[in-house]
Amino acid sequence: MEFFVIIMRLFLQLCIAVWNGMMRVVNAIIGRENAKRIEKNNQISRGVIEDKSVPISSVFHDGCLRNSIISGSEEFVRNLMLINGIKNAYSHNYPLIVLHESNTDLETLVQQHISDSIIINRKSSIFDPFFNRTENEIIKMVLSLGKKEYGLQDQTRYAIKGMMEFLKIKGKKPSLSALSSCPYDDLYDKLDDMVKKRKITSSHAQKVKSFLSSGQSEHVKLESFLVDFKDECERILISGATTIYDLTRAVEEKKCFF
């Protein structure tokens, strides 16, 4: 009788062990399938393509029509995927603005595949952030960029108006270089001298002086902002270029701005 009880206990323990083993296998299979389903859903929600069998030429059929991140593999492979997306988008007449950090290989690919692309680099300095901008656009740009770090107040707009009026009298277009080197404190005397030489009327000079006076309190901060801004843009500022483009014009003309 005792022997029978021992056998039954062993048999029961064996059954329990087999059952537990089967449940672990089933749970592992279910967990693996759930993980695959979750990863697939995550890839769909993130717009991720993860398939080594997909040829580069088929990744972007219609260009990059949504925010995309190309990651992994060698740099030349990433560049080939980027140029594929750029070419396809350009062929569908989408304006393109490509921002990069000294990626000369990608730059070369763009020049090879898109002959009328607009390249901005150290060899082709054709960019000024204020070029072809209206007075209001320049004022908004300066205030939005300089309010937080430089503490520019709304009166800054009058200082800018005064400097731009002076540049206009001198026959110069407003540019970052021109504004950053504008001798603010000397403008009053220069305006008086212009009146004496009958280059402008006294009422015109008074109008410009009124702007300068209203923005006088912000002049020092504005000067610091413009000098620092120019330093940041120094490598891509206009340097005697004959053909100058700006972002708005490039977008309107459906260009590839690189």
Summary of the structure (lengths in Angstrom):
residues: 258
radius of gyration: 32.8
end to end distance: 90.6
largest distance: 130.9
contacts: 664
relative contact order: 0.11
helix: 63%
strand: 3%
